[in-house]
Amino acid sequence: MNNTQTGSLLSRLVLSFLLFAAPLPSAWSLDTELPENIGSPDVTDLPDLGNSAGALITPKRERDLGKAFMRSVRRSEKVMEDPLLTDYVQSLGQKLVNNSSAKGTPFSFFLIDDPQINAFAGPGGYIGIYTGLLLTTETESELAAVLAHEIAHVTQQHLLRAWESTSQMSIPSAAILLAAIVLGATVGGDAAAAAAVGGQAALIQKQINFTRANEQEADRVGIDILAESGYEPRAMPSFFSRMGKANRVYASKLPEFLMTHPVTTNRTADALGRAEQYSYKQTADDLRYHLARITLQQQAMPTPQEAIQEFESMLKDGRYRSEAAVHYGIALAHLRAKQFDDAAAALDELMRSHPNTIEFIVSRSEVDARRGKGADALRRLSAAIDKHPGSYALNIAYAETALAQGQPANASQKLQGFLDFRDEEPRVYQLLARAAGDQDKQALGHQYLSEYYYWIGDLESAILQLEIALKRPELNFYESSKLESRLAELRAEQDEEDRKRSATP
């Protein structure tokens, strides 16, 4: 099997776990019809696919597999490191998880800087959202609908049940294979072919028959999650319908692999029938949804001056869903242009109406810090962290400001506290390494750098940092033993990856 054939095969399976795998409507489209002999079960009799994976993989192994999967994603995709955007999608996703059967289970939501209308679910609750999807949605309920669908893929264990064979594989090998499957359509044929050695391609083909049932079940469960979370459940079929209308315009450009998984009129009708079981809700968008969208739009503008001109035009013409969000876009553009007085004035006005909005607090603190008022920035951020201790954006902003103010111990304290909430954010370890270095704790700094490289998927550099740390004279026996144990774990993973590479034709 050549690379093109293998890539095509993996691309077909990826559609089992992607809600929308097509690029933006301006470039590609999805078919909205199926042949007559392919039906769709009645919405009241959707399939219950069972839970066979639970008997073959423990929760700990699933979580370990998820972490390894995420490292593979970071190696191949442009995962966004913007703390405020990450903070928003994580808070939205967690709200949905809390109203699902997975309440209490850790999930990780992250953005990928790519214009595709795309989202995917990996093992262990790792859910990626492409920026193109966020910008294409028109309401927060639509975005929540996509996330709820992906959460349902996890709670129903679709990926794990399709890949029960991974229980016999090592964690690194299984994670690389699963990442190639989930990202096969975007990574390309070479990456997919490398992961499909050892007869795995035949197993992939065997699982394709389950994809339509998986999607129907994820729609059904996702709509229930939406309703329980206070969002409008009709947002899911509404988004399906809008996508279908856009896709019909571009049907002549339909990629071949999308033919196996269209957004069909039957699927839209089934989702609408499920949603109609709930009463209509007039759900207001959270301001943070609009702030995330305007942030992406502002970042895409070639210059801050162009952004200011465009946003002021939007205000003049009334072309907005949130006036506050447009004013925030103008403030961000002023900040980007180093027009700090204008940025401060705009943010102060916003904070009078929205004093607890994290985006405004972080941006206003950045203005203070860049105007030489770091102490004011730290006080503002510290007070906000007391109210939102698990906020990634607030903790990162505080640590960066504290380091700039020559307070590495304070930065370390806040970041160590944040690790109790999430312990796999690369930027946290990068800042901890810098704080340790500023305190002349060289061994600790190399240890944190090792974790940084590990979480971005660079095993060689992670191993090297631990080897350097172990040569430091200040280590005691306990610290050396701890580092040696961690080094052994990383070397074992490296050996596994090397064996997989050598086995690839």
N, C-alpha and C positions, 0 to 999 in steps of 0.2 A: 504494500500500500504506500503510495507516494504522499508527499507532504500535503498536496492540494486535497487529495481524497480524505486524508486523516483530518485535516482542518475542517473540511466540510462536514464530516461525521460529528466532530466535537461541536461544531456550530449548531447542528441540529439538536443535540442534547442540551446545549445551554438554554434553549428556549423553554425547557421544562422549569427552569428556575429564574428566568427573567420575565418581568411583566411586559416590558416593552423593550425589544432589542434593536429596533430600527433607529437610524440616525434621525436628525431633525426632519420634519415634513418637507422642508425646502429641498432636501436631497433625495430622500427615499420614502417608501410608503409600505403599508401592510395591506394585504388582501383582506376584504371584509366579507367574503363568501366562502363556503365550503361546498364540495360536491354533495349532491342530494343524498347519497347513501351514507354520509357521515352525519349522524344526528347528535343531539345534545340531550342528556337526561333532564327530566322535569326538575325544576328547581327544588321541589319538595322531596325529591328522591335522589339527591346527589350522592356520589359514592363515598363510603367510609372506608378508607384504604388501610385501616388497621394501624398497628404500631410494632411491626416486627423488628425494627431497628433497635428498640429498647432492650431487647434480649441479647443483642450482639455488641453493644457499645455502652460503656458506663458513662455517667455524666462527666466524670473527670476526664476521660479520654476524649469525649466530644469537645470539652472546653480546650484541652491541649491541642486537639486537631484544629479547632477554630483559630487559636493563636498562631499556629504554624501556617494556616491558610492565610491569615492576615499579613504575615511577613511576606508570603509569596505575592500577594496583591500589591504590597508596597514596592516590590521589586519591578513590577511590570506596569503599574498604573500610576497616574499623577494624583496621588491622594493629597487633598488640600490640607494644609497645616494652619489655615486661618482659624485662630481660637474662637472668634465670635460665631463664625459659620458652623464650626464643629459643635460648639456649645448649643446652638439652636437645634440642629438636627438630632443631637443626642437627647435634648429635653423633649422634643416632639415624639421621638421614637419611644422614649421611656414612658411617656404618658400613655401611649397605645399599649405597650407591654403590660403596664399595670392594670389594664382592663382586658387582658387576655388570659388564657390558661397558663401562660408562662410567668405570671406575676411572681416577683421575687427572684427570677432567673436573670443573671447579668446578660445584657445585650450591648453591642457596640454599633453605633451608626456613624457613618463617615461620608464625606463628599469626595467625588472624583472630578477633577477639572477637565471636563470633556463635554462637547456640545450634544452628545447623543441623548435621546430620550430613553433612559435606561436605568434600571435598578436591579440588584441581585442579592440573593441571600446565600451565605456560606454557612458551614457548620459552626456550632457554638454561638449562634446569634450574631454573626458579623454581617451587617447589611450595608451595602454600598449604594449611594445615590449619585447619579451623574448630574452635573450642574445644568445640563440641557433640560433635564426633566424638571428640576425646580423652577427654571425660568419658563417652561411651557405650561405649567399648571396655572390656573387662573384664580384658584382659591386655596386656602390651607386645607380644606376638606379634601380636595383632589390630591394634594401631596400626601395627606394622611392616608388616603385610600391606597396609594401605591405602597406606602410603608406597612400598612396593615396587611396587605396582600403578601408582602415578603415575610412579615412576622409569621403569618399563617404557614408559609412554606417551612419555617423552622419548627413551629409548634407541632405540625403534622408530620415532621421528620421526612419530608419528601426527598431531600438530597441524600440523607443517610440510608433511607430504605432503598433508593435506587443504587446505592453504593455500599451494600452490606459487606462486599468483599474487602473494603478498606479495613475491616476489623482484623484482617490477617496481615496487614502491612504495617511497617513502621510509621510513626507519626510524620516524619519529614516526607517520606515517599507518598503517603496518602494525601498530605496537604498539597504537595506540588501537583499531584494528579488532579485533585479536586479544583485547584485554582485554574489549571489549564482547561478543565471542563467548563467552569462557570465563566471564565474570561475568554474562552476559545474564539468566540466571534470577534473579539476586539484585539486580542494579542496577536493572532495570526497563525498560519499553518505551521511554521517552524516550531513554535512553542508547544502547540498542540501535539505535533508529531513526536516531539521528544518525550512527552508525558504518556504517550499511548503505547509504549513498547511493552513486550511481554504478553501480547495477546489481549491487552485491555480494550483495543478497538472493537473486537467482537462483542465484548460484554457491554460496551456502550450501545451498540446497535440493538442488543437484546432489550434494553431498558426504554427505548424510544416509545413503545406502545403505551406506556403509562403516563405520558406527558399531558394529554388532554384532561384526563381525570384529575391529575395533580392541580392543574390550573383551575378547574371548576371547584375543587374543594377549597383551594386557597381563596378564590373569590367569595365563596359562601362564608368561610370562617372570618375572612377579612372584613366583610360587611358587618358581621356581628361585633367585631372589635371596634369598628368605626362607631357604631351606634352606642355601644357601652361607653365609649370615650367622649361622647357628646358631639360628635361630628355628624354631618348630614350623610346618611348611608347611600343616598342616591348619587353622591359624588363619584362613586366608582363607575356605575353604568354611564353617567354623564361624560366622564373622561373617555371611556371606551368609545362612546358615540362620536364625540368630537374628534378623536384620533381617527376613527373610521372615515369620517367625512373628509378629513384632510388627506388621508391615504388614497382615497378614490381618485383624487386629482392627479396623483403621481403614480398610478398603478403601472404605467408602462416601464417604470424604473425599479420595479420590485425585485430585490435580490432573491436568488433562487432559494437560499436556505430558509428564508422567512415563509415560504409556501407551506412548510410543515407546521407552522404555529401562528395562524392569522388571528387578529382580533376580529372575530366573526360577529355577524348580526345575531346569531344564536346565543353567543356568549354574552353579548350586551343585554339581550332580552332576559336571559337567565339571571344575570346580576340585578337587573331592574325588578324582576319578580321577587327576588329575595329582599331587596331594599324596601319594596312596597309593604312588607310586613311591619315596618316601623312607621310611626307617625312622622310627618315632615318637621324638620327642625330648621329654624332660621339661625344658622350658626355664624357668628361674627369671626372674622379672621383675627388671630393673634397678631398684634403689631409686629412681633419679631419675625413673622413670616414675610411681611412686606419689607422689613429692614434687611433681611437676608437677600431678597430679590434685588433691592436697590443697590446693595453692596456689590453684588456680582455685576450689575449694569455699570456701576461707577468704575469698577476695576477694569472693565472691558473698554472703556473710553481711552483713546490714544493719549489725551492730555487732560489735566484737571480743568483747564479753561473750557475745553469742549464739553466736559461733564457739567460744569456750572451752567453753561449756555443752554444745554439740552434740558436740564432739570428746571431751570427758570422758565423755559418755554412750556414745559409740561404744566407748571403751576399757572401760568398765564392762560393756557388753553383749557385747563381743567382735565388734562389727560392723566389721571391718576386714580388709584383705588385708596391710597392713604396719603394724605397731605403731609403728615408727620414724616413718613418715610422719604418723601421727595426732599423735604428740608434736611433730613439726615444725609441724603446723598450729596446735597450741596455742602454740608459741613465736612463730610469726608473729602470732598474735592478740595476745599479750602485747606484742610489739613495736609493733603497730598502736595498742595502747592506751597506749603510752608507759610500760609497766610493765617497765622495762629490767632490773631485778634478776631478775624471774621469767623473762624471755626469756633472759637470760644463763645462768641455772641450767639451763633446759631444753636449750639448745644445747650447753652444756658436757657434759652427760650424753650427748647424741647423738654428739658429737665423740670421746668416749672409745671408742666402738665403730666410728665411721666418720670417722676423722681427715682423709681426703682427699676427702670429698664436697663438691663446689663449693658447693652450696646452703647447707650448714652453715657453711662458711668465710665466704661473703659475708654471711650473716645475722649471724653472730657478730661480724664486723668492723663491721657497721652498728651493732650494740649498743655496741661500744667507741667508735665515732666519736660516737654520740649521748650517750654518758656523759662526753664530754670526754677520751677516751683515743685520739685520732687517731693518735698515733705507733704505738701497739700495733696499731691496725687496719692501718696501712700496712705494718708489718713482716709481719703475717700474710698480707696480700694479695700482697705482693711475693714472698714465699716460694712461694706457690701459683702465681703466674704463671711462676716459674722452671720449675715442673713442667708447667704447661699454658699455654704462651705464646699459643696461639690461642683461649683462652677469652674470649668476648665479655663474659660476666658478670664475670669477674675483672678485666678491663681497665677496664670501665666503673666498677666499684666503686672500683678504685684511683684512677682519674682524679677521680671525684667527691669522694673523701676527700681527695686531695692538694689539690684546689682549695679545699675547705673549710678546710684547714690552711694555706693561703697558700703553696702550693708549685706554682705553675702550670708551671714548667719541668719538674718531675718528671711532672706529668700529661701534658704534651705528649710527653715522651719515650716513655712507655708507649703512648699512643694512636698515635703515629707507627709504633711497632713493630707494633701490631695491624693497621695498614693493609696490611702485607705479607701478612696472612692474608685479610682481607676489606676492600674499599675502598669499600663502598656502604651502610654503615650510617649513617643520618642522625644518630643520637645522637652518634656519634663526632665528626662534623664540628661539631656544636653545642657539644660540650665543648672541642674544639680552638679554636673561635672564642672561647669564654670564656677559655681559657688564654692565647690571644694577646692579648686585651684586657687581662687582668691583668698582662701583661708590657709593656703600652703598644706593642704591635705592631699598630697599627690597620689598616693595609692587609691584613696577613695575616689578621686577625680577620674583615674583610669578605669576604675570599676564602673562608675556611672557611664563613662563613654562607651564601655563595652556593652552595657545594656542599651544605650542609644543605637549603636550599630546593629545590635541583635534585632531590635524591633523594626528597623528599616530594612532588614533582610540581608545585611552584609556580615555574614558569619566570619569571614577571614579577618576583617578588621576587629570584630568583637573578640575573637580569640587573641589577636595580637595585643589588644589593650589589657586583657587579663594577664598575659605573659609579662608585659611591662610592669603591671601592678605588683606581681609576685616578686619582682626584683627590688622593690622598695624596702629600705632597711627599717622603716618605722612599723612594719607589720608585726603583730604578735602571733602566737601559735594559733589561736582561735581564728583570727582574721585570715591567716594563710590557709588554714584548712578549709575555710568557707570558700575562698577564691579557687583553690585547687579542685574542690568538688564541682563548682560551677564550670570551670575550665574543662573538666572531664565530660560534662554534659554537652558542651558546645563542640568539643572535638568529636564526640560520638555522632552528633548531627552532621558535622562536616564530612566525616567518613561515609555516612549514609548517602549524602548528596554526591560525593565523589564516585561511589559505587554505581549510582544511578546514571551519572554522566558516562561512565565507562561502558555501561551496558547499552547505551543509545547507539544505534547503527550510524 
